[in-house]
Amino acid sequence: MSEATDRSADGDAWADACAEDLKAEKDRRRATYGPPPASAAEELRKLVDAVAGKLGSFSSPLLGTAAQGAVQQVIQQAKSAVEPVIERNPEIFDHLAAAGNELLAAYRSAVEGQEGRWTRTTEGASGGAPRPSDTPGRAAGDASDPRDEGPSGSEHIDLD
């Protein structure tokens, strides 16, 4: 037998074994964690259907039949505008969802950093900083602590 024949048979067997292992792992995860989440496009479709259903279920005697017909028409136009986009480019919504997650992670990181600076500042003001009597070069009972004088006016305050 030639090497080319051996490799293709081994390659197919390897690919088949990998496919079987992947299927078994997916089945195991589905049994453990339930079905995988739907794609972002499917979630958007569900959202549009839910909003359309909720708006369609509102029946107010104040609106009248003409207004309710107009609401139904707007709902149908919105659905007909969204559906082709979802059908043609479902991966766009997955990318948008991933970008949203990245933005959320960046925001969370910035907020945690700012909270850390705030708590360090607060800890220093609430007793974490040394008292005047503990400060070297300062006599016990010396009340002229520069921290008690307030801001000097030229101090930059970061509002971000």
Rosetta blueprint (number, residue, H / E / L):
1 M L
2 S L
3 E H
4 A H
5 T H
6 D H
7 R H
8 S H
9 A H
10 D H
11 G H
12 D H
13 A H
14 W H
15 A H
16 D H
17 A H
18 C H
19 A H
20 E H
21 D H
22 L H
23 K H
24 A H
25 E H
26 K H
27 D H
28 R H
29 R H
30 R H
31 A H
32 T H
33 Y H
34 G L
35 P L
36 P L
37 P L
38 A L
39 S L
40 A H
41 A H
42 E H
43 E H
44 L H
45 R H
46 K H
47 L H
48 V H
49 D H
50 A H
51 V H
52 A H
53 G H
54 K H
55 L H
56 G H
57 S H
58 F L
59 S L
60 S L
61 P L
62 L L
63 L L
64 G H
65 T H
66 A H
67 A H
68 Q H
69 G H
70 A H
71 V H
72 Q H
73 Q H
74 V H
75 I H
76 Q H
77 Q H
78 A H
79 K H
80 S H
81 A H
82 V H
83 E H
84 P H
85 V H
86 I H
87 E H
88 R H
89 N L
90 P H
91 E H
92 I H
93 F H
94 D H
95 H H
96 L H
97 A H
98 A H
99 A H
100 G H
101 N H
102 E H
103 L H
104 L H
105 A H
106 A H
107 Y H
108 R H
109 S H
110 A H
111 V H
112 E H
113 G H
114 Q H
115 E H
116 G H
117 R H
118 W H
119 T H
120 R H
121 T H
122 T H
123 E H
124 G H
125 A H
126 S H
127 G H
128 G H
129 A L
130 P L
131 R L
132 P H
133 S H
134 D H
135 T L
136 P L
137 G L
138 R L
139 A L
140 A L
141 G L
142 D L
143 A L
144 S L
145 D L
146 P H
147 R H
148 D H
149 E H
150 G L
151 P L
152 S L
153 G L
154 S L
155 E L
156 H L
157 I L
158 D L
159 L L
160 D L
